[in-house]
Amino acid sequence: MPELTALICLIASLLLSGSDEKAPEWVAQNGKTARYPEAVFLTGFGVAKRSKEKDQTANQQMAVENARRNLIEKIRVTIQSSVESKTEERSDRLSEFYAASTQVSSSLQLEGLETDQYYDDDRELYFALAHVERVKISELYGNKLSALRKELRAHFSAAKRYESAGDLTKAVAEYFGCYPLYPALNETESIVQTLGRVAGDPAGEAGDSVAAVDEAAVREAVSRLIHRPLNRLEDAAWYAAYCLNVQLHDKNAVVLLSPLTYRDTKMASPFSKYFQQILESKWLEVTNTRLAQPAGDVQPVSRDVSREFARAAGATLLLSGTYWDQSDGTKLIATIRRVLDGNP
């Protein structure tokens, strides 16, 4: 029996030691641990109270998300501090960049994070420690930054080529392709700059933070194309198609282009029919909407002849207008109305 007694005592001792598992160092010290020194790692600490309405996975995931947010908040605060410290010693342009980076970084989505997890049964608390090596994330986002800048330069260069070739539609499209890249560019630069400053990396200095293609240069180019002098009918037709297309909410609409009438006579002319052909060409170049073909046999029963022709052609929108001869050129006035009710 002494052997049985000893065995029972051993089992009891093992059960006791298993139920009294010691919490990791980072739990006791709220996220700080010698295992992940701040000089080498970025860390974030998260806690979540056990909820009976959620399963274990969901409860633990809440702690993980809190840890990720805590890590991101540390980066955001670092960038905010940089804004304050650089305001006086840097140019206004650079201060604007840091301000934009601070705003964007409040919703950063960091890649490459790993987490350690622990559950305290007595307190019914889930803990998580998010961590990532600074050098790894710096390299990851450095590569991402280079790729974004390369894509931005590609759009800008293509736009310049199309502009030189006179293909305004493709030029504007390429310039517009730059805009969605700037938020991601600012966010990525924020991370690279923060990690560079903290680690003392010269490559992370603010002088390297300005985008290869400045957003102001893109806006100036778009404005130059859209608001340039209109010396040819082709230019006027492109401008009209572009401006009207920007205002279209229904890209599935079917549009009938009615010839512009001369002054207030409600009569077309050889010029208006010629311009209509040019406008049709530019409309198809600029927009993705379909053009309706005029119906052959229509007997109008109302004074709004254009709408009746549009309805017969199966159009949902009608473009109509007038042109006026003036001393400095020809003034074109065009509007798009809904065929259903005649409203713009």
C-alpha positions in Angstrom: 0.0 0.0 0.0 2.9 2.5 0.5 3.4 2.3 -3.3 -0.2 3.2 -4.0 -0.1 6.1 -1.5 3.0 7.5 -3.1 1.4 7.2 -6.6 -1.7 9.1 -5.5 0.4 11.8 -4.0 2.4 12.1 -7.2 -0.8 12.4 -9.3 -2.2 15.0 -6.9 1.1 17.0 -7.1 1.0 16.9 -10.9 -2.6 18.1 -11.1 -1.9 20.9 -8.6 1.1 22.1 -10.6 -0.8 22.0 -13.9 -3.7 24.0 -12.5 -1.4 26.7 -11.1 0.4 27.5 -14.4 2.5 30.6 -14.0 1.5 33.6 -16.2 4.1 34.7 -18.8 6.3 37.6 -17.9 4.5 39.9 -20.5 1.1 39.3 -18.8 2.4 40.3 -15.4 4.2 43.4 -16.8 1.4 44.5 -19.2 3.2 43.7 -22.4 6.8 44.2 -21.5 9.2 41.3 -21.6 12.9 40.7 -22.1 11.9 38.1 -24.8 10.8 41.0 -27.1 13.1 44.0 -26.3 11.7 47.3 -27.7 14.9 48.0 -29.6 14.3 44.9 -31.7 10.5 44.4 -31.7 7.3 46.4 -32.0 4.8 45.0 -29.5 1.2 45.6 -28.5 -0.7 44.3 -25.5 -4.3 43.3 -25.4 -6.8 42.0 -22.8 -10.4 40.8 -23.2 -12.9 39.7 -20.5 -14.4 36.3 -21.1 -17.9 36.6 -22.5 -20.4 33.7 -22.1 -22.1 34.8 -25.3 -19.0 34.1 -27.3 -16.9 30.9 -27.8 -13.3 30.6 -26.7 -12.0 31.5 -30.2 -14.0 34.7 -30.4 -13.0 35.7 -26.9 -9.3 35.1 -27.7 -9.6 36.9 -31.0 -10.9 40.0 -29.2 -7.7 40.1 -27.1 -5.6 39.7 -30.3 -7.4 42.6 -32.0 -6.9 44.7 -28.9 -3.2 43.9 -29.0 -2.9 44.8 -32.7 -4.7 48.1 -32.0 -2.3 48.9 -29.2 0.7 48.3 -31.4 -0.7 50.5 -34.1 -1.6 53.2 -31.6 2.1 53.3 -30.6 3.1 53.9 -34.2 0.4 56.6 -34.5 1.6 58.4 -31.4 5.2 58.2 -32.6 4.2 59.8 -35.9 2.2 62.5 -34.0 5.2 63.3 -31.9 7.2 63.6 -35.1 4.7 66.1 -36.5 5.1 68.3 -33.4 8.9 68.1 -33.5 9.3 68.7 -37.2 6.9 71.6 -37.6 9.4 74.3 -36.9 12.5 72.8 -38.5 10.9 71.4 -41.7 9.1 73.0 -44.6 5.4 73.5 -44.8 5.2 70.8 -47.5 6.8 68.2 -45.2 4.7 69.2 -42.3 1.6 68.6 -44.4 2.9 65.2 -45.3 3.4 64.3 -41.6 -0.1 65.5 -40.8 -1.6 63.4 -43.5 0.4 60.4 -42.3 -0.8 60.9 -38.8 -4.4 60.9 -40.0 -4.0 57.8 -42.2 -2.0 55.8 -39.7 -4.9 55.8 -37.2 -6.3 52.9 -39.3 -3.1 51.1 -40.2 -3.2 47.5 -41.1 0.2 46.1 -40.3 1.3 42.9 -42.0 3.5 40.2 -40.5 2.3 40.4 -36.9 2.5 37.3 -34.6 0.8 36.9 -31.3 1.4 35.1 -28.0 -1.7 34.2 -26.1 -2.7 33.3 -22.5 -5.9 32.7 -20.5 -6.2 33.4 -16.8 -8.9 31.0 -15.6 -9.3 32.6 -12.2 -9.9 36.1 -13.5 -11.5 34.9 -16.7 -9.3 37.1 -18.8 -7.8 36.5 -22.2 -4.4 38.1 -22.9 -2.5 38.6 -26.2 0.9 40.1 -27.1 1.3 41.1 -30.7 4.9 41.4 -31.9 7.0 41.8 -35.0 10.7 42.4 -35.6 11.4 45.9 -36.6 13.8 44.9 -39.3 11.3 42.5 -40.9 8.5 45.0 -41.0 10.8 47.8 -42.1 12.0 45.6 -45.0 8.4 44.5 -45.9 7.1 48.0 -46.0 10.2 49.4 -47.6 9.6 47.0 -50.5 5.9 48.0 -50.5 6.8 51.7 -50.6 9.2 51.1 -53.6 6.4 49.2 -55.4 3.9 52.0 -54.8 6.3 54.7 -56.0 7.1 52.6 -59.1 3.4 52.2 -59.9 2.8 55.9 -59.4 5.6 56.8 -61.7 4.3 54.4 -64.3 0.8 56.0 -64.3 2.4 59.5 -64.5 4.8 58.6 -67.3 2.0 56.9 -69.3 -0.2 60.0 -68.8 2.6 62.3 -70.1 3.0 60.1 -73.2 -0.7 60.0 -74.0 -0.9 63.8 -73.4 2.0 64.4 -75.8 0.3 62.1 -78.4 -3.0 64.1 -78.1 -4.9 61.2 -76.6 -6.6 63.2 -73.8 -9.0 60.6 -72.6 -6.2 58.1 -71.9 -4.0 60.8 -70.4 -6.7 61.9 -67.9 -7.4 58.2 -67.1 -3.8 57.6 -66.3 -3.5 60.7 -64.1 -6.7 59.7 -62.3 -5.0 56.3 -61.7 -2.5 58.0 -59.5 -5.1 59.3 -56.9 -6.0 56.0 -55.3 -2.3 55.2 -54.6 -1.6 58.3 -52.4 -3.5 57.1 -49.3 -1.6 53.8 -49.4 1.6 55.6 -50.1 1.2 58.0 -47.1 0.4 55.1 -44.8 3.4 53.0 -46.0 5.7 56.0 -45.7 4.4 56.6 -42.2 5.5 53.1 -41.1 8.8 53.3 -42.9 9.6 56.7 -41.4 8.6 55.7 -37.9 10.6 52.5 -37.9 13.6 54.4 -39.4 13.6 57.1 -36.8 13.2 54.7 -33.9 16.0 52.5 -35.2 18.2 55.4 -36.1 18.3 54.3 -39.7 19.4 57.3 -42.0 17.2 55.9 -44.7 14.2 56.7 -42.6 14.9 60.4 -42.4 12.1 62.7 -43.5 14.0 63.9 -46.5 13.3 60.6 -48.3 9.6 60.7 -47.4 8.2 62.8 -50.2 6.5 60.8 -53.0 8.4 60.5 -56.2 5.4 62.1 -58.0 3.9 64.8 -56.0 0.1 64.8 -55.8 0.0 68.5 -56.6 1.7 67.8 -59.9 -1.0 65.3 -60.8 -3.8 67.7 -60.0 -2.1 70.5 -62.0 -1.8 68.1 -65.0 -5.5 67.2 -64.8 -6.5 70.8 -64.5 -4.3 71.7 -67.4 -6.0 69.1 -69.6 -9.6 69.8 -68.6 -9.4 73.6 -68.6 -7.1 74.1 -71.6 -8.2 76.5 -74.4 -10.6 74.9 -76.8 -9.4 75.8 -80.3 -10.9 72.9 -82.3 -14.3 71.3 -82.5 -12.7 68.1 -81.4 -11.5 69.7 -78.2 -14.9 71.2 -77.5 -16.6 67.9 -78.1 -14.2 66.1 -75.8 -14.6 68.7 -73.1 -18.4 68.5 -73.3 -18.4 64.7 -73.2 -16.0 64.7 -70.3 -17.9 67.2 -68.2 -21.3 65.6 -68.8 -19.9 62.1 -68.1 -18.6 63.2 -64.7 -22.1 64.2 -63.8 -23.8 61.0 -64.9 -24.9 58.8 -61.9 -26.3 56.0 -64.0 -23.5 54.5 -66.0 -25.9 51.9 -67.5 -27.9 54.7 -69.1 -28.7 54.8 -72.8 -28.1 58.3 -74.3 -29.5 59.9 -77.4 -27.4 62.8 -78.7 -29.6 65.3 -80.3 -28.1 67.9 -82.7 -27.6 71.3 -81.2 -30.0 73.9 -82.5 -29.0 77.4 -83.7 -29.6 80.1 -81.1 -33.3 80.0 -80.1 -34.6 78.9 -83.5 -35.0 75.2 -82.5 -33.6 74.4 -85.9 -30.5 72.3 -86.7 -27.9 73.2 -89.3 -25.1 71.5 -91.3 -22.7 72.7 -88.5 -24.8 71.2 -85.7 -25.0 67.8 -87.5 -21.3 67.8 -88.1 -20.6 68.6 -84.5 -23.0 65.8 -83.5 -20.9 63.3 -85.3 -17.7 64.6 -83.6 -19.5 64.5 -80.2 -20.6 60.9 -80.8 -17.1 59.9 -81.5 -15.7 61.7 -78.3 -18.6 60.4 -76.2 -17.8 56.8 -77.0 -14.1 57.6 -76.3 -14.7 59.2 -72.9 -17.7 57.3 -71.5 -18.9 53.7 -71.1 -22.5 54.5 -71.7 -24.4 53.3 -74.8 -25.6 55.6 -77.5 -29.2 55.2 -78.8 -29.8 55.2 -82.5 -32.6 57.5 -83.7 -35.8 55.7 -84.7 -36.7 56.0 -88.3 -40.5 56.6 -88.3 -41.7 58.8 -85.4 -44.9 61.0 -85.5 -44.6 63.5 -82.7 -47.8 64.3 -80.8 -46.4 66.9 -78.4 -44.3 70.0 -78.6 -41.3 68.2 -76.9 -40.2 66.5 -80.1 -36.7 65.6 -78.9 -38.1 63.6 -75.9 -40.4 61.7 -78.2 -37.6 60.8 -80.5 -35.5 59.8 -77.5 -38.3 57.6 -76.1 -38.8 56.0 -79.5 -35.1 55.2 -79.7 -35.2 53.5 -76.3 -33.0 56.1 -74.7 -33.1 56.9 -71.0 -31.2 60.2 -71.2 -31.3 62.9 -73.8 -28.5 65.3 -74.6 -29.7 68.5 -76.3 -28.7 72.2 -76.5 -27.9 75.2 -78.6 -25.0 77.0 -80.2 -24.5 80.7 -80.5 -22.1 82.7 -82.8 -20.2 85.3 -80.9 -17.4 87.7 -81.8 -14.7 85.6 -80.1 -15.9 82.2 -81.2 -18.9 79.9 -80.9 -20.6 79.2 -77.6 -22.0 75.7 -77.1 -24.6 75.0 -74.4 -25.6 71.4 -73.7 -27.6 69.6 -71.0 -28.6 66.0 -70.3 -32.2 65.3 -69.2 -34.0 62.2 -68.2 -36.4 61.0 -70.9 -38.9 59.8 -68.3 -39.7 63.2 -66.7 -37.5 65.7 -68.6 -35.6 66.6 -65.5 -31.8 67.1 -65.5 
